[in-house]
Amino acid sequence: MSSRHDRLIHWLLGSLELETTLFHLGQYCGSWKASTSGLARSGFHLVLNGDCWLHLPNEGSVHPLRAGDAVIFLRDVVHYLSPLADPVAAALAPRSSMTALDLVVPESVALACGFFGFSSSLNSVFLGSFPDYVVISKDGEYLREARPLFDLILAEALASGEEPSPLISRLVDLLFFYVIRHLCQRREVTAGLWAMLGRPEFAPLLEAIIEEPGKDWTAEAMADLAHMSRATFFKRFAQTCGASPSHFLLQIRMKLATQMIEDGLSLARAAEKVGYQSDAAFSRAFKKATGVLPGAYRRSRQPAPGPVA
């Protein structure tokens, strides 16, 4: 992977405003099933101890999971985990309550389950068309660099008292970023900004816009940088990105603008740096991309005032 490609991946990863919530931490015994589906949220299951099966009824598929395995759902997919391999028996299993972790209990399965959320509407564009889910195998070939995270998560889970350690959510954040990078490097993203990284004609354009967002990026200028005619550029761009060049440019500029505002830059200066000379035009573009006006966004990112002595 080139240094340019690596820099772009790191920038996109840093642009995702991820919020991880640990929903369940404990273990199941006997006959049971567990799921995080049905809430229109991305989720995860980490198998900390024991063996179970991942059932995907809409696909008609079943995946074995062992200690050290994980499944990351990038979309809300109907699924459930169960110690039973048979789909019919697993579907009829009761939804039991978790008990506290105790790895010496025979035939128990310890899980850490939760949700991923994104605090900005821009993230849906940045995520693009990723697979619905990713199964990470402890003994698999891929994501070896992320495996120490499982040991750390298990150690934190065992050390937790009644309240789970907040470090578990942060460690899962890191695991999520490893998964996203892995998918991007393997070019398993079919559309969106990440898909553009896999196309040598578009990656330099993405890098150039990030470096000079205030430049007059007309369609002709973007087509020239990609070494294409205007018509060919529009066709290939739409096929790869899944959006028009103008929408793509807006998303990049407004993501950079949010970062500048969070860094303390004035609204007028942030507008100028991303190519807007008019405050009104910048406000309209910012609200179109984020759903809020720039001033409201800046206030939402300011720390709450402390108590008055």
C-alpha positions as CSV (number, residue, x, y, z in Angstrom):
1,M,0.0,0.0,0.0
2,S,1.4,3.4,-1.0
3,S,2.0,6.2,1.5
4,R,-0.6,8.3,-0.3
5,H,-3.2,5.5,0.0
6,D,-2.2,5.1,3.7
7,R,-2.6,8.8,4.4
8,L,-6.0,8.9,2.9
9,I,-7.2,5.8,4.9
10,H,-5.9,7.4,8.1
11,W,-7.7,10.7,7.3
12,L,-11.0,8.9,6.6
13,L,-10.7,6.8,9.8
14,G,-10.0,9.9,11.8
15,S,-13.1,11.6,10.3
16,L,-15.5,8.9,11.5
17,E,-17.2,10.1,14.7
18,L,-17.8,6.8,16.3
19,E,-19.7,6.1,19.5
20,T,-19.6,2.6,20.9
21,T,-22.1,1.4,23.5
22,L,-21.6,-1.8,25.5
23,F,-25.0,-3.4,25.8
24,H,-24.3,-6.8,27.3
25,L,-21.3,-8.2,29.1
26,G,-21.6,-11.6,30.7
27,Q,-22.3,-15.2,29.9
28,Y,-25.1,-17.6,29.0
29,C,-25.6,-21.2,30.0
30,G,-27.9,-23.9,28.8
31,S,-30.3,-23.2,25.9
32,W,-30.4,-19.5,24.8
33,K,-30.3,-17.1,22.0
34,A,-29.1,-13.5,21.9
35,S,-29.3,-10.7,19.3
36,T,-28.8,-7.0,18.8
37,S,-30.9,-6.8,15.6
38,G,-34.2,-4.9,15.2
39,L,-33.1,-1.5,16.5
40,A,-31.8,0.0,13.3
41,R,-28.3,0.2,14.6
42,S,-24.9,-1.3,13.8
43,G,-23.7,-3.8,16.4
44,F,-21.1,-6.3,17.5
45,H,-20.7,-9.6,19.3
46,L,-17.3,-10.6,20.8
47,V,-17.0,-14.3,22.0
48,L,-14.9,-14.0,25.1
49,N,-15.2,-17.7,26.1
50,G,-16.9,-20.8,24.8
51,D,-18.4,-21.8,21.5
52,C,-21.7,-20.8,19.8
53,W,-23.3,-20.3,16.4
54,L,-24.2,-17.2,14.4
55,H,-27.6,-17.7,12.6
56,L,-28.6,-15.4,9.7
57,P,-32.1,-16.6,8.9
58,N,-32.7,-14.3,5.9
59,E,-29.6,-15.7,4.3
60,G,-30.2,-19.3,5.5
61,S,-26.6,-19.4,6.7
62,V,-24.9,-20.5,10.0
63,H,-21.4,-19.6,11.1
64,P,-19.5,-21.3,14.0
65,L,-18.0,-18.9,16.5
66,R,-15.3,-19.7,19.0
67,A,-13.5,-17.9,21.8
68,G,-11.6,-15.0,20.2
69,D,-14.0,-14.7,17.3
70,A,-16.2,-11.7,16.6
71,V,-18.9,-10.5,14.3
72,I,-19.3,-6.8,13.3
73,F,-22.6,-5.7,11.9
74,L,-22.2,-2.6,9.8
75,R,-26.0,-2.6,9.3
76,D,-29.0,-3.9,11.2
77,V,-29.2,-7.5,10.0
78,V,-31.6,-10.1,11.4
79,H,-29.5,-12.5,13.3
80,Y,-29.1,-14.3,16.6
81,L,-26.4,-16.2,18.5
82,S,-27.1,-19.6,20.1
83,P,-25.2,-22.6,21.4
84,L,-27.4,-24.7,19.0
85,A,-26.3,-25.3,15.4
86,D,-29.7,-26.4,14.2
87,P,-31.6,-23.3,12.9
88,V,-35.0,-24.5,14.0
89,A,-33.9,-25.5,17.5
90,A,-31.9,-22.2,17.8
91,A,-34.9,-20.1,16.7
92,L,-37.0,-21.7,19.4
93,A,-34.4,-21.2,22.2
94,P,-35.4,-18.8,24.9
95,R,-34.0,-15.3,25.3
96,S,-32.3,-15.8,28.6
97,S,-30.7,-13.2,30.9
98,M,-26.9,-13.0,31.1
99,T,-25.1,-13.9,34.3
100,A,-21.8,-12.6,35.6
101,L,-18.6,-13.8,34.0
102,D,-17.3,-17.0,35.5
103,L,-15.1,-18.8,33.0
104,V,-14.9,-22.0,35.1
105,V,-18.6,-22.8,34.5
106,P,-18.8,-25.7,32.0
107,E,-20.4,-25.2,28.6
108,S,-21.0,-21.5,29.2
109,V,-20.5,-18.8,26.6
110,A,-19.2,-15.4,27.5
111,L,-20.1,-12.5,25.3
112,A,-19.5,-8.7,25.0
113,C,-22.3,-7.2,22.8
114,G,-23.1,-3.7,21.9
115,F,-23.8,-1.1,19.3
116,F,-21.9,1.3,17.0
117,G,-23.3,4.8,16.4
118,F,-22.1,7.8,14.5
119,S,-22.7,11.3,15.8
120,S,-22.6,13.1,12.5
121,S,-24.9,12.6,9.4
122,L,-21.8,13.0,7.3
123,N,-20.6,9.5,8.4
124,S,-23.2,7.7,6.4
125,V,-21.6,9.1,3.3
126,F,-18.1,8.3,4.5
127,L,-19.0,4.7,5.3
128,G,-20.4,4.1,1.9
129,S,-21.4,0.6,0.7
130,F,-19.7,-1.6,3.1
131,P,-20.7,-5.3,3.6
132,D,-23.6,-5.9,5.9
133,Y,-21.4,-7.8,8.4
134,V,-17.9,-9.1,8.9
135,V,-17.0,-12.3,10.8
136,I,-13.5,-12.2,12.4
137,S,-11.9,-15.5,13.1
138,K,-9.3,-15.9,15.8
139,D,-7.4,-18.3,13.7
140,G,-8.1,-16.6,10.4
141,E,-5.6,-15.1,8.0
142,Y,-6.9,-11.6,8.2
143,L,-6.8,-8.9,11.0
144,R,-4.0,-10.6,12.9
145,E,-2.8,-7.2,14.1
146,A,-6.1,-6.7,15.9
147,R,-6.0,-9.9,17.9
148,P,-4.3,-8.4,21.0
149,L,-7.4,-6.3,21.4
150,F,-9.4,-9.5,22.3
151,D,-7.0,-10.3,25.1
152,L,-7.3,-6.8,26.4
153,I,-11.1,-6.8,26.2
154,L,-11.3,-10.1,28.0
155,A,-8.9,-8.9,30.7
156,E,-11.0,-5.8,31.2
157,A,-14.2,-7.8,31.3
158,L,-12.9,-10.2,34.0
159,A,-11.6,-7.2,36.0
160,S,-14.9,-5.4,35.9
161,G,-17.1,-5.2,38.9
162,E,-20.8,-4.5,38.7
163,E,-20.2,-1.8,36.1
164,P,-18.3,-2.8,33.0
165,S,-14.9,-1.1,32.4
166,P,-15.3,2.0,30.1
167,L,-12.1,0.8,28.4
168,I,-14.0,-2.0,26.8
169,S,-15.9,0.4,24.5
170,R,-12.7,2.2,23.6
171,L,-11.0,-1.1,22.7
172,V,-14.0,-2.1,20.6
173,D,-13.7,1.3,18.8
174,L,-10.2,0.3,17.8
175,L,-11.4,-3.1,16.6
176,F,-14.0,-1.3,14.4
177,F,-11.4,0.9,12.9
178,Y,-9.2,-2.1,12.1
179,V,-12.2,-3.8,10.4
180,I,-12.9,-0.7,8.3
181,R,-9.3,-0.4,7.2
182,H,-9.2,-4.1,6.4
183,L,-12.2,-3.9,4.2
184,C,-10.8,-0.8,2.4
185,Q,-7.4,-2.5,1.8
186,R,-9.1,-5.6,0.4
187,R,-11.4,-3.4,-1.8
188,E,-14.6,-4.9,-0.4
189,V,-16.4,-1.6,-0.5
190,T,-18.6,-1.1,-3.6
191,A,-19.3,2.6,-3.5
192,G,-18.6,5.8,-1.6
193,L,-15.5,7.6,-0.6
194,W,-13.7,4.4,0.5
195,A,-14.3,2.8,-2.9
196,M,-12.6,5.7,-4.5
197,L,-9.3,4.8,-2.8
198,G,-9.2,1.6,-4.8
199,R,-9.3,3.5,-8.1
200,P,-6.0,5.0,-9.1
201,E,-7.7,7.6,-11.2
202,F,-9.7,8.9,-8.3
203,A,-7.5,8.6,-5.2
204,P,-5.2,11.5,-6.3
205,L,-8.4,13.6,-6.7
206,L,-9.6,12.8,-3.2
207,E,-6.1,13.7,-1.8
208,A,-6.0,17.0,-3.8
209,I,-9.4,18.1,-2.6
210,I,-8.5,17.4,1.0
211,E,-5.3,19.4,0.7
212,E,-6.9,22.3,-1.1
213,P,-10.6,22.3,-0.3
214,G,-10.9,26.1,-1.1
215,K,-9.7,25.7,-4.7
216,D,-12.3,26.3,-7.5
217,W,-13.1,22.6,-8.1
218,T,-15.2,22.7,-11.2
219,A,-16.2,19.5,-12.9
220,E,-13.7,20.3,-15.6
221,A,-10.9,20.8,-13.1
222,M,-11.7,17.4,-11.4
223,A,-11.9,15.7,-14.8
224,D,-8.5,17.1,-15.8
225,L,-6.9,15.9,-12.6
226,A,-8.3,12.4,-13.3
227,H,-7.1,12.6,-16.9
228,M,-10.5,12.0,-18.4
229,S,-13.0,13.8,-20.6
230,R,-15.8,15.5,-18.8
231,A,-18.4,12.9,-19.9
232,T,-16.2,9.9,-19.1
233,F,-15.4,11.5,-15.7
234,F,-19.0,11.9,-14.7
235,K,-19.9,8.4,-15.8
236,R,-17.0,6.7,-14.0
237,F,-17.3,8.9,-10.9
238,A,-21.0,8.1,-10.5
239,Q,-20.3,4.4,-10.9
240,T,-17.5,4.4,-8.2
241,C,-18.7,7.0,-5.7
242,G,-22.4,6.5,-6.0
243,A,-22.9,10.3,-6.0
244,S,-22.3,13.2,-8.2
245,P,-19.0,15.1,-8.2
246,S,-20.7,18.2,-6.7
247,H,-22.2,16.2,-3.8
248,F,-18.9,14.5,-3.2
249,L,-17.1,17.9,-3.1
250,L,-19.7,19.2,-0.7
251,Q,-19.3,16.3,1.7
252,I,-15.5,16.6,1.8
253,R,-15.6,20.4,2.3
254,M,-18.2,20.2,5.1
255,K,-16.3,17.4,6.9
256,L,-13.2,19.5,6.8
257,A,-15.2,22.5,7.9
258,T,-16.5,20.7,11.0
259,Q,-13.0,19.7,11.9
260,M,-11.8,23.3,11.6
261,I,-14.7,24.6,13.7
262,E,-13.9,22.0,16.4
263,D,-10.3,23.2,16.3
264,G,-11.5,26.7,17.2
265,L,-11.3,28.4,13.8
266,S,-13.9,31.2,13.3
267,L,-16.9,30.4,11.1
268,A,-15.8,33.0,8.5
269,R,-12.3,31.6,8.3
270,A,-13.6,28.0,8.0
271,A,-15.9,29.1,5.3
272,E,-13.1,30.8,3.4
273,K,-10.7,27.8,3.7
274,V,-13.3,25.4,2.2
275,G,-14.1,27.7,-0.7
276,Y,-17.0,29.9,0.4
277,Q,-16.7,33.7,0.3
278,S,-20.3,34.2,1.4
279,D,-21.4,33.3,5.0
280,A,-24.9,32.7,3.7
281,A,-23.8,30.3,1.1
282,F,-21.6,28.5,3.6
283,S,-24.4,28.2,6.1
284,R,-26.7,26.8,3.5
285,A,-24.1,24.2,2.4
286,F,-23.2,23.3,5.9
287,K,-26.8,22.7,6.9
288,K,-27.5,20.7,3.8
289,A,-24.6,18.4,4.7
290,T,-24.9,18.2,8.5
291,G,-28.5,19.1,9.2
292,V,-27.5,22.1,11.4
293,L,-26.2,25.6,10.9
294,P,-22.5,26.3,11.6
295,G,-23.2,28.4,14.7
296,A,-25.4,25.7,16.2
297,Y,-22.7,23.1,15.4
298,R,-20.0,25.1,17.1
299,R,-22.2,25.6,20.2
300,S,-22.9,21.9,20.4
301,R,-19.2,21.1,20.4
302,Q,-18.3,23.6,23.2
303,P,-17.8,22.1,26.6
304,A,-20.6,22.7,29.1
305,P,-19.8,25.5,31.7
306,G,-18.5,24.2,35.0
307,P,-20.2,25.0,38.3
308,V,-19.8,28.5,39.6
309,A,-17.8,28.7,42.8
